[in-house]
Amino acid sequence: MGDFELPGALQDDLRAAWHRYVDLTAPLRPALHAYCRRLTGDLWDAEDLVQDALLRAFGTLGHVHHAIANPRAYLLRIATNLWIDTVRRRVAEAAAIAAQAAEPGAEPPPAGAVRDVGTALLQRLAPQERAAVVLKDLFDASLDEIALVLATTPGAVKSALHRGRERMREPAEPRAATRPVPSIALLDRFVALYDARDKDGLVALMLDGGQVENVGCSMEFGAEQFPGERGWFQAAVFGHPEWPPAFQYERARIARDAFEGEPILLGFATRRGDEALEQVLRIEEREGRIARLRGYAFCPETMRAIAESLGLPLRTGLYRYPTPAPGAHWPKP
């Protein structure tokens, strides 16, 4: 099969459509994030679910042949279905691990793995029960509204609420941490290279098949992309001279910290003499290098939660990088 190339004009059209979509859905984002955080019980998983729901909704708009009368319910339904699918898949994986462990001569799974992936991940509630409780308690939604989101009947919602609240009275088991964390040495190396404004050194930390994301608005993958003049590393180290003066900062620095046991990197910028948190970076490490680098600068709800937890001043609010028009680029200075 021959190589296939996506035309650049198609990417430009999709980028412009995505920017318009992000701008239009911005008023719904705080509620969507709060809902996803209650569903998942984890800040990072919540942001992933928000982004997955937004992307799925964007992708389905083109083949929904009727008006979306209730955009909030549309997004909440998609987020709910994605989360339920994820939970079911993880429970199935946990069952497979347990079955494998029961086979003669099999290596036992890591301590607590099955409990964490299965029972504790559900946090005592079945998926629809938890979604119903969250919609009722967080949004004060009516039975009819919850039924619309969950694609069920008000009677079924009432039963799910009753079962869910009964189970919430049961004592919770501690949840084991299973998310892999990067090494302190790798993060400190990143900070040192950033302090030295060593773009090439930072690029060299990436695996050849690695990936860099500004969550929700940009992505780069493959070693040939990382050194580019329009790439993430160029902007991270040298800023955006093409942006208008209102978006420029005086100084920038990166520091290592930790959030809920995970080492992370914090990006601070000084504007008009005031320094504030403007970026959070997470690193997935493989073979001592970076397999995935994720920045949350354009995820305001996640940024606020981290800043509040760490007691830091924050500057946030944008859901995507600024452009002169959706999909357009600022002219070179």
LUMGU-202851 format. One line per field, with one value per residue: x, y, z of N, C-alpha, C in turn. Coordinates in steps of 0.001 Angstrom, whole numbers, m for minus. Atoms other than C-alpha are relative to their C-alpha. Layout:
% LUMGU-202851
n_X: c(X, ...)
n_Y: c(Y, ...)
n_Z: c(Z, ...)
ca_X: c(X, ...)
ca_Y: c(Y, ...)
ca_Z: c(Z, ...)
c_X: c(X, ...)
c_Y: c(Y, ...)
c_Z: c(Z, ...)
END
This chain:
% LUMGU-202851
n_X: c(853, m807, 176, 1132, m253, 1140, m285, m147, 1211, 967, m418, 315, 1449, 366, m519, 900, 1260, m252, m107, 1353, 703, m527, 490, 1441, 293, m689, 868, 403, m1163, m109, 937, m433, m1171, 436, 688, m989, m835, 778, 106, m1264, m664, m1415, m99, m573, 977, 1108, m364, 4, 1383, 508, m534, 560, 1405, 45, m428, 1040, 1137, m401, m31, 1331, 879, 147, 984, 1265, 808, 1043, m574, m359, 842, m540, m1428, m578, 384, m728, m1368, 27, 319, m1194, m970, 487, m184, m1432, m474, 545, m763, m1330, 138, 288, m1220, m968, 496, m274, m1438, m256, 457, m977, m1183, 339, 87, m1357, m683, 533, m509, m1148, m1322, m6, m520, 1099, 0, m536, 870, 1054, 303, 1373, 897, m46, 576, 1396, 873, m276, 200, 1431, 270, 1219, 1205, 19, m164, 1196, 358, m854, 360, 1270, m227, m752, 896, 982, m593, m842, 743, 1386, 786, 1247, m27, 122, m1273, m972, 395, m447, m1451, m343, 776, 823, 1278, m40, 125, m1300, m878, 374, m539, m1463, m320, 219, m1072, m1274, m121, m160, m1373, m925, m76, m928, m1363, m858, m1336, m1022, m307, m1446, m475, m565, m507, m1460, m485, m1352, m1081, m389, m1188, 406, 641, m1020, m758, 843, m54, m1330, m118, 855, m692, m1107, 605, m625, 1078, m483, m86, 1352, 457, m708, 623, 1170, m148, 253, 1427, 730, 1137, 140, 1371, 720, 1237, 1190, m143, m1089, m703, m1120, m547, m1098, m1196, m255, 851, m327, m887, 527, 158, 1374, 246, 251, m1219, m380, 851, m210, m1285, m198, 1244, 733, m200, 1007, 1246, 110, m643, 817, m253, m1416, m405, m1345, m896, 649, m836, 640, m420, 579, 844, 732, 1442, 559, m1035, m633, m877, 424, m732, 839, m520, 374, m310, 131, 617, 158, m622, 630, m223, 1106, m4, 709, m153, m322, m500, m140, m927, m25, m1396, m306, m1430, m720, 309, 1400, 854, 1162, m52, 1328, 144, 1391, 187, 1300, 1004, 112, 514, m1097, m993, 490, m46, m1397, m459, 630, m606, m1385, m45, m781, 746, 306, 509, 547, 1293, 151, 148, m882, m951, 652, m247, 706, 1310, m56, m790, m1007, m1274, m509, m1104, m1331, m399)
n_Y: c(m1190, m1200, m992, m909, m1262, m872, m1320, m1069, m820, 678, m271, m1398, m100, 663, m811, m1144, 500, 370, m1224, m554, 915, m217, m1296, 78, 884, m471, m170, 1289, 741, 187, 1020, 1291, 425, 370, 1291, 1049, 217, 805, 1356, 740, m98, m275, m1219, 281, 789, m890, m808, 916, 277, m1226, m120, 1078, m311, m1108, 494, 893, m832, m708, 964, 488, m1077, 62, 976, m119, m746, m790, m1033, 373, m926, m178, 332, 491, 1411, 714, 244, 844, 1372, 572, 250, 1136, 1239, 283, 445, 1339, 930, 151, 798, 1391, 582, 238, 1122, 1211, 250, 505, 1389, 797, 128, 952, 1344, 439, 291, 1250, 1141, 642, m441, m1382, m1011, m782, m1400, m876, m112, m1002, m443, 331, m797, m1404, m187, 386, m511, m1369, m923, m294, m767, 531, m225, 372, m1229, m829, m486, m1132, m1121, m544, m714, m1218, m934, m495, m756, m1085, m905, m63, 322, 724, 1389, m25, m446, 1084, 1048, m423, 197, 1416, 741, 981, m533, m581, 1057, 666, m955, 8, 1238, m118, m907, 715, 988, m685, m611, 1090, 501, m1030, 83, 1074, m509, 50, 568, m901, 183, 35, m791, 868, m777, m97, m1372, m175, m123, m1363, m369, m461, m1301, m993, m238, m862, m1353, m563, m333, m1158, m1164, m349, m282, 968, 653, 1267, 952, 426, 876, 1272, 803, 682, 1198, m278, 174, m661, m866, m1218, m500, m1007, 771, m629, m949, 258, 1266, 315, 1332, 339, m796, m1038, m1160, m691, m1167, m974, m1383, m157, 1090, m282, m341, m1351, m947, 126, m581, m1367, m745, m222, m1399, m391, m364, m1417, m355, 371, 1399, 212, m4, m540, 1098, 1301, 1016, 1284, 580, 1317, 117, 1262, m111, 1303, 1018, 73, m1131, m763, m1233, m1184, m1107, m1311, m1134, m1322, m997, m1290, 94, 1012, 1379, 913, 1288, m20, 1280, 1220, 1017, 1371, 764, 1456, 374, 1332, 169, m1184, m1158, m412, 611, m875, m1256, m601, m1301, m272, m1449, m370, 792, m864, 645, 790, m944, m587, 1013, 196, m1224, m53, 1032, m357, m1346, m831, m949, 624, m800, 977, m391, 326, 1416, 288, m1094, m1117, m162, m1178, 521, 1465, 723, m847, m182, m1358, m198, m24, m1367)
n_Z: c(0, 84, m1041, 166, m677, m237, 562, m981, m36, m864, m1371, m305, m178, m1247, m1102, m155, m547, m1398, m795, m164, m898, m1351, m468, m238, m1134, m1207, m1175, m550, m477, m1457, m471, 525, m770, m1343, 128, 277, m1189, m939, 533, m19, m1289, 206, 806, 1319, 747, 339, 1168, 1147, 377, 622, 1361, 820, 266, 956, 1307, 512, 383, 1219, 1090, 356, 464, 1445, 451, m723, 964, m652, m857, m1368, m755, m1347, 131, m1247, m147, 1064, m468, m1192, 421, 622, m1071, m791, 761, 81, m1317, m242, 836, m597, m1224, 375, 561, m1077, m800, 781, m109, m1347, m34, 739, m870, m1065, 577, 303, m1264, m553, 753, m654, 417, 471, m908, m576, 386, m1047, m1162, 79, 1370, 373, m821, 407, 1327, 8, m1048, m422, 1110, 25, m1206, m616, 795, 1403, 788, 142, m1328, m348, 862, m469, m1266, 290, 687, m955, m1097, 478, 881, m436, 1189, m236, 476, 1457, 571, m162, 940, 1322, 85, m113, 1003, m710, m444, m1343, m1000, m137, m691, m1413, m582, m36, m1103, m1272, m167, m155, m1333, m960, 76, m469, m1456, m347, m196, 1189, m127, 528, 1410, 219, 1137, 1022, 1120, m14, m135, 555, m971, m386, 778, 1326, m133, m330, 1229, 823, m584, 228, 1418, 258, m582, 899, 1312, 896, 746, 553, m1095, m335, 1087, m116, m1044, 550, 811, 1414, 256, m1070, 322, m791, 129, m761, m83, 532, 1114, 948, m203, 887, m245, 893, m279, 994, m274, m1239, 94, 944, m449, m480, m929, m1409, m725, 387, m718, m1438, m377, 476, m8, 1247, 423, 988, m670, m357, m1284, m1164, m356, m282, m1407, m240, m383, m176, m639, m294, m1277, m294, m1186, 12, m223, m365, 71, 1316, 319, 1162, 252, m23, 791, m514, 869, m609, 878, m686, m1315, m862, 414, m298, 678, 1274, 696, m743, 923, m479, 830, m30, 247, 489, 289, m438, 843, m43, 1007, 183, m767, 93, m637, m342, m53, 542, m735, m1180, m1213, m554, m513, m1252, m1058, m408, m668, m1317, m847, m325, m569, 915, 838, 1282, 1115, 933, 528, 1412, 317, 1127, 202, 698, 1435, 510, 382, m136, 978, 639, m689, m64, 952, m598, m361)
ca_X: c(0, 1425, 1904, m1055, m730, m3346, m3612, m2452, m5608, m7702, m5643, m6084, m9857, m10089, m7898, m10145, m13273, m11730, m10849, m14395, m15760, m13462, m14496, m18217, m18076, m15973, m18988, m19739, m16213, m16272, m19390, m18103, m14791, m16511, m18711, m15765, m13762, m16581, m16949, m13278, m12183, m8856, m7805, m5669, m8251, m10909, m9022, m8460, m12174, m13036, m10739, m11999, m15613, m14969, m13150, m15831, m18568, m16659, m16207, m19869, m21310, m20727, m23026, m25736, m28523, m30605, m30076, m28291, m31035, m29177, m25395, m24633, m26602, m24958, m21476, m22404, m23925, m20793, m18546, m20727, m20646, m16881, m16333, m18661, m16841, m13489, m14669, m16076, m12858, m10751, m12981, m12665, m8892, m8937, m10952, m8448, m5576, m7374, m8078, m4461, m3262, m5474, m3823, m1319, 2216, 1166, 2941, 689, m424, 1126, m222, m3564, m3682, m6968, m8612, m7424, m8426, m11738, m13414, m11623, m11779, m15568, m15401, m18328, m20758, m21672, m21064, m24652, m25289, m22327, m23237, m26784, m25595, m23105, m25699, m28178, m25813, m23511, m25988, m29243, m30578, m34135, m34905, m35927, m32655, m30591, m32578, m31743, m28003, m27990, m30352, m32731, m36026, m36760, m37799, m34464, m32679, m34615, m33604, m29949, m29923, m31339, m28814, m25938, m26685, m27033, m23628, m22024, m22767, m20505, m16920, m14388, m11232, m7978, m7063, m3543, m1575, m773, 170, 3852, 5868, 8980, 12335, 13427, 16708, 14935, 12807, 15794, 17696, 14780, 14791, 18561, 18394, 15491, 17380, 20286, 17871, 19336, 16654, 18787, 19419, 15698, 14917, 17547, 15606, 12751, 12490, 12514, 8925, 7879, 4965, 4509, 1050, m513, m3546, m6598, m4965, m1717, 341, 3713, 5082, 8293, 11850, 11873, 9148, 10676, 13467, 11202, 10869, 7108, 7541, 6716, 10308, 11061, 8105, 8778, 12364, 12154, 8509, 6208, 7698, 4990, 2231, 905, 2512, m436, 599, 4325, 6020, 9168, 10646, 9867, 11156, 10387, 10507, 9946, 7153, 4721, 955, m712, 2553, 3462, 6536, 5541, 7045, 5588, 6026, 5999, 5858, 6343, 4069, 4104, 6258, 3980, 4993, 2299, 1855, 909, 1925, 1967, 3989, 3716, 6300, 6016, 9467, 10794, 14408, 15499, 13996, 10664, 8060, 5252, 5286, 1931, 1302, m1918, m1618, m4916, m6850, m7983, m9948, m7002, m4614, m6823, m7026, m3237, m2544, m5039, m3539, m1, m922, 436, m635, m2183, m2761, m5083, m8349, m7663, m8822, m6516, m3545, m4484, m4788, m5789, m8758, m9752, m7169, m4992, m1371, 144, 2472, 6190, 7681)
ca_Y: c(0, 3387, 6272, 8540, 12223, 14396, 17665, 20709, 22600, 19959, 20366, 24146, 23779, 21351, 23545, 26548, 24475, 23105, 26604, 27824, 24777, 25279, 28926, 28104, 25340, 27360, 28296, 24591, 23605, 24344, 22240, 19464, 19373, 19334, 16451, 14470, 15024, 13656, 10678, 9751, 10881, 11996, 15377, 14009, 11398, 14103, 16310, 13311, 12570, 16208, 16216, 12842, 13973, 17248, 15453, 12768, 15417, 17402, 14282, 13308, 16745, 16145, 13132, 14173, 15291, 17203, 20251, 19772, 21283, 20842, 21088, 20588, 17338, 16285, 16689, 15129, 12117, 11592, 11950, 9485, 6890, 7213, 6824, 3818, 2164, 2814, 1384, m1721, m2251, m1899, m4262, m6794, m6354, m6882, m10072, m11289, m10584, m12489, m15436, m15544, m15439, m18418, m20608, m23176, m21854, m18303, m15306, m13453, m9949, m6994, m6543, m4741, m4504, m6331, m4548, m1150, m1633, m3264, m2577, 608, 2107, 1823, 3452, 1354, 2554, 1006, 3450, 4571, 4827, 7111, 9243, 9631, 10648, 13158, 14722, 15017, 16266, 18428, 19895, 19444, 17923, 16624, 12955, 13819, 15660, 12798, 10319, 12380, 12270, 8568, 7561, 5830, 6435, 8604, 5468, 3818, 6970, 6966, 3353, 4102, 7036, 4846, 2048, 4486, 6291, 3010, 1864, 5192, 4490, 1440, 1959, 2720, 715, 2630, 3142, 2145, 4447, 2764, 5645, 5411, 8492, 9949, 10021, 13117, 13032, 13406, 16302, 18067, 17620, 19226, 22196, 22672, 22627, 25067, 27412, 27297, 27962, 24836, 23948, 21243, 19634, 19565, 18061, 15380, 14289, 13146, 9617, 9497, 8279, 10588, 12994, 16566, 17971, 21227, 19366, 20275, 22464, 21156, 17992, 17016, 13513, 12208, 13424, 15424, 17745, 18689, 21068, 23039, 26818, 26479, 23607, 23378, 23552, 26701, 28470, 27074, 28298, 31534, 32525, 33783, 36979, 36907, 37389, 40890, 42786, 41961, 38290, 38805, 38080, 39494, 36332, 32610, 29771, 26118, 24446, 20896, 20154, 17331, 16932, 14011, 12097, 12651, 14766, 17518, 20636, 24084, 26916, 30459, 33684, 37277, 39844, 43524, 42593, 39868, 36204, 33523, 29889, 29569, 26012, 22521, 19803, 16057, 13617, 9955, 8384, 5445, 4276, 7410, 9744, 11435, 9342, 11838, 15455, 17031, 20705, 21896, 25659, 25688, 23579, 26269, 24021, 21655, 24583, 26121, 22869, 22465, 26099, 25922, 22662, 24073, 27557, 29321, 32484, 31584, 33192, 31187, 31305, 30421, 27092, 27370, 29404, 32882, 33446, 36470, 34378, 30720, 28567, 31515, 32291, 35531, 37029, 36672, 39708)
ca_Z: c(0, m976, 1401, 1953, 2838, 4447, 2524, 4426, 3473, 5233, 8408, 8195, 7810, 10709, 12924, 12263, 12952, 16160, 17399, 16744, 18527, 21551, 21764, 21531, 24144, 26619, 28803, 29288, 30297, 34061, 34610, 32357, 34229, 37625, 36487, 35111, 38268, 40390, 38071, 37962, 41409, 39931, 38507, 35659, 34667, 34756, 32303, 30031, 30117, 29368, 26338, 25120, 25453, 23617, 20833, 20504, 20441, 17807, 15709, 15840, 15038, 11332, 11219, 13665, 11328, 13848, 16012, 19342, 21483, 24790, 24255, 27957, 28097, 24807, 26297, 29631, 27894, 25804, 28870, 30793, 28029, 27607, 31344, 31608, 28703, 30399, 33717, 32059, 30132, 33278, 35221, 32391, 32506, 36266, 35811, 33236, 35641, 38387, 36088, 34970, 38569, 39390, 36748, 38078, 37993, 37072, 38569, 41022, 40028, 41878, 45378, 45303, 41506, 41046, 43953, 42718, 39084, 39896, 43233, 44248, 40757, 40838, 44288, 45493, 42803, 39492, 36617, 36013, 39748, 40178, 37179, 38505, 41980, 40576, 38244, 41094, 43798, 41670, 39167, 41098, 37877, 37724, 37144, 33585, 32921, 34324, 32243, 29140, 29884, 30777, 27967, 30371, 32158, 35206, 37082, 36369, 37510, 40775, 41397, 40529, 42969, 45744, 45138, 44811, 48049, 49901, 48670, 49514, 53151, 53035, 54308, 51585, 51085, 50576, 46929, 45935, 43664, 40357, 38056, 37072, 37937, 36277, 37992, 39891, 37964, 34618, 35829, 37356, 34099, 32266, 34675, 34326, 30532, 30543, 32875, 30416, 27514, 25903, 23381, 21733, 25100, 25868, 22469, 23112, 26203, 23962, 22640, 18858, 18874, 21687, 21832, 23060, 23775, 24795, 26056, 24037, 21405, 19895, 19462, 18002, 17528, 16036, 16477, 13251, 14606, 17957, 16798, 14424, 14602, 15129, 17579, 21258, 22455, 20470, 22046, 25525, 25541, 23547, 23868, 21121, 19644, 16977, 19570, 20345, 23266, 25562, 25491, 26077, 29407, 30971, 32450, 32605, 34729, 35486, 38900, 40090, 42557, 43292, 43148, 44900, 44974, 41307, 40489, 38057, 36521, 37103, 34626, 36006, 33996, 35099, 33491, 34477, 37452, 38857, 38726, 38552, 37585, 33908, 32979, 34469, 32751, 33259, 31971, 31085, 31212, 29269, 29155, 30999, 28381, 27751, 25959, 26480, 27634, 28447, 29197, 30850, 30280, 28370, 30900, 33362, 35726, 36154, 36570, 39265, 41191, 41211, 42111, 44966, 46251, 46174, 47394, 44304, 42469, 39141, 35769, 33538, 31615, 27960, 26519, 23503, 22387, 21116, 17371, 15263, 14028, 14486, 12735, 11696, 12635, 13830, 11215, 11835, 13622)
c_X: c(889, m276, m1174, 284, m1300, 318, 58, m1239, m1066, 348, m333, m1494, m431, 485, m925, m1334, 154, 84, m1376, m806, 455, m526, m1489, m342, 641, m940, m417, 1144, 68, m926, 402, 1187, m409, m694, 999, 886, m743, m126, 1279, 662, 1468, 115, 504, m981, m1187, 322, 53, m1423, m649, 462, m564, m1457, m133, 362, m1058, m1207, 289, m61, m1369, m922, m284, m984, m1201, m883, m1211, 682, 330, m719, 570, 1484, 623, m328, 718, 1416, 24, m322, 1232, 1050, m409, 245, 1471, 513, m503, 760, 1381, m51, m233, 1242, 1004, m435, 252, 1484, 343, m421, 976, 1263, m260, m47, 1390, 739, m455, 507, 1220, 1320, 61, 599, m1167, 63, 606, m1000, m1011, m427, m1445, m988, m49, m683, m1494, m813, 249, m203, m1473, m419, m1405, m1261, 166, m19, m1246, m473, 820, m331, m1298, 173, 729, m899, m1016, 640, 805, m806, m1446, m937, m1271, 145, m97, 1311, 1053, m316, 446, 1488, 350, m750, m803, m1297, 128, m127, 1308, 1002, m287, 553, 1520, 434, m139, 1125, 1338, 184, 124, 1442, 1006, 124, 954, 1402, 846, 1327, 1020, 339, 1507, 366, 666, 614, 1523, 433, 1397, 1026, 282, 1184, m378, m644, 1014, 886, m778, 71, 1338, 178, m877, 645, 1120, m492, 625, m1094, 445, 96, m1366, m546, 644, m563, m1169, 401, m323, m1485, m877, m1085, m33, m1397, m193, m1420, m1178, 207, 1188, 721, 1127, 464, 1049, 1151, 215, m824, 519, 919, m579, m212, m1418, m338, m162, 1255, 487, m800, 240, 1269, 75, m1287, m624, 184, m1020, m1310, m30, 607, m804, 270, 1458, 263, 1435, 1010, m822, 980, m830, 561, m660, m825, m674, m1461, m542, 992, 708, 910, m456, 905, m984, 666, m550, 389, m231, m536, m273, 436, m576, 234, m1188, 192, m814, 63, 265, 392, 66, 838, m234, 1379, 100, 1480, 787, m253, m1508, m761, m1202, 122, m1335, m32, m1472, m308, m1393, m1119, m269, m492, 1074, 1067, m445, 88, 1424, 514, m591, 631, 1394, 131, 775, m881, m124, m458, m474, m1316, m228, m126, 790, 962, m657, 406, m726, m1411, 79, 766, 1117, 1274, 329, 1111, 1335, 401, 1066)
c_Y: c(1240, 953, 914, 1257, 759, 1380, 1071, 864, m623, 238, 1428, 171, m611, 797, 1196, m441, m374, 1240, 636, m837, 192, 1314, m65, m838, 465, 204, m1308, m723, m131, m1089, m1387, m531, m439, m1360, m1133, m264, m814, m1441, m793, m13, 356, 1191, m286, m810, 857, 834, m867, m261, 1220, 87, m1079, 295, 1123, m479, m911, 818, 758, m938, m480, 1088, m104, m1036, m120, 916, 670, 1005, m567, 980, 319, m374, m536, m1477, m870, m343, m920, m1445, m668, m326, m1215, m1315, m383, m551, m1404, m1040, m263, m874, m1471, m688, m316, m1146, m1317, m342, m565, m1463, m913, m211, m1038, m1427, m545, m391, m1324, m1231, m603, 518, 1437, 921, 798, 1445, 851, 164, 1125, 376, m270, 837, 1438, 219, m286, 709, 1459, 990, 371, 847, m279, 182, m550, 1286, 867, 539, 1237, 1224, 642, 819, 1317, 1041, 605, 923, 1202, 1031, 214, m261, m754, m1437, m52, 399, m1096, m1134, 343, m258, m1480, m880, m1122, 667, 658, m1046, m724, 904, m6, m1238, 73, 923, m701, m999, 689, 584, m1048, m484, 1032, m2, m1095, 573, m194, m670, 980, m347, 73, 837, m919, 777, 57, 1455, 106, 144, 1470, 464, 540, 1381, 1091, 312, 932, 1447, 656, 428, 1205, 1277, 489, 404, m881, m791, m1356, m1069, m525, m956, m1373, m884, m828, m1297, 335, m123, 671, 938, 1174, 561, 1266, m528, 829, 898, m242, m1286, m125, m1415, m304, 966, 1137, 1260, 860, 1216, 1158, 1384, 297, m1047, 452, 464, 1406, 1035, m54, 719, 1487, 821, 113, 1456, 473, 433, 1491, 294, m431, m1423, m274, m2, 481, m1091, m1281, m950, m1253, m524, m1359, 75, m1370, 281, m1405, m1129, m118, 1205, 680, 1221, 1156, 1109, 1325, 1071, 1286, 966, 1254, m94, m1044, m1394, m860, m1299, 101, m1331, m1104, m1052, m1346, m779, m1490, m443, m1427, m31, 1267, 1244, 250, m658, 880, 1183, 706, 1310, 349, 1493, 422, m888, 727, m689, m851, 906, 595, m990, m188, 1215, 105, m1014, 397, 1409, 991, 1016, m554, 1041, m974, 517, m365, m1507, m391, 1161, 1107, 67, 1265, m331, m1509, m656, 786, 68, 1495, 150, 24, 1438, 518)
c_Z: c(0, 1147, m327, 800, 179, m552, 1081, 113, 892, 1465, 403, 268, 1334, 1214, 256, 611, 1469, 882, 221, 998, 1448, 564, 358, 1226, 1302, 1186, 667, 707, 1525, 534, m487, 796, 1404, m10, m195, 1204, 1045, m487, 235, 1363, m100, m959, m1406, m850, m422, m1231, m1248, m479, m646, m1452, m912, m365, m1018, m1399, m619, m460, m1291, m1202, m438, m539, m1499, m490, 933, m827, 644, 908, 1381, 917, 1375, m29, 1284, 199, m1026, 455, 1214, m353, m606, 1057, 826, m726, m117, 1324, 315, m818, 586, 1237, m343, m555, 1104, 898, m731, 73, 1375, 119, m727, 823, 1086, m527, m300, 1274, 590, m724, 707, m567, m462, 1053, 580, m476, 1104, 1126, m187, m1392, m366, 793, m486, m1328, 9, 1060, 318, m1127, m110, 1190, 530, m822, m1403, m844, m106, 1342, 349, m844, 472, 1271, m258, m666, 975, 1025, m482, m779, 447, m1176, 397, m492, m1519, m663, 98, m970, m1416, m183, m46, m983, 655, 424, 1377, 1105, 234, 710, 1493, 702, 126, 1126, 1344, 250, 266, 1377, 1092, 14, 496, 1522, 454, 176, m1246, 321, m551, m1439, m210, m1216, m1018, m1151, 60, 50, m586, 1102, 288, m846, m1374, 81, 332, m1201, m922, 509, m290, m1458, m349, 550, m903, m1390, m1087, m710, m533, 1082, 415, m1059, 125, 1114, m528, m694, m1448, m344, 1039, m495, 970, m233, 823, 50, m501, m1189, m919, 374, m1018, 318, m1051, 131, m984, 267, 1156, m165, m813, 600, 476, 1060, 1434, 724, m338, 791, 1503, 442, m334, m77, m1380, m431, m1016, 648, 319, 1374, 1226, 468, 360, 1507, 119, 316, 108, 660, 229, 1314, 170, 1272, m59, 268, 213, m252, m1329, m216, m1294, m154, m73, m791, 495, m1010, 776, m1048, 809, 1457, 925, m561, 414, m777, m1288, m739, 1006, m1022, 709, m997, 203, m470, m516, m362, 339, m827, 20, m1145, m305, 940, m199, 778, 163, 56, m448, 556, 1321, 1267, 673, 595, 1341, 1147, 509, 750, 1397, 948, 474, 569, m852, m709, m1412, m1002, m1072, m563, m1451, m189, m1250, m148, m822, m1467, m475, m472, 133, m1138, m634, 852, 62, m1034, 716, 298, m967)
END
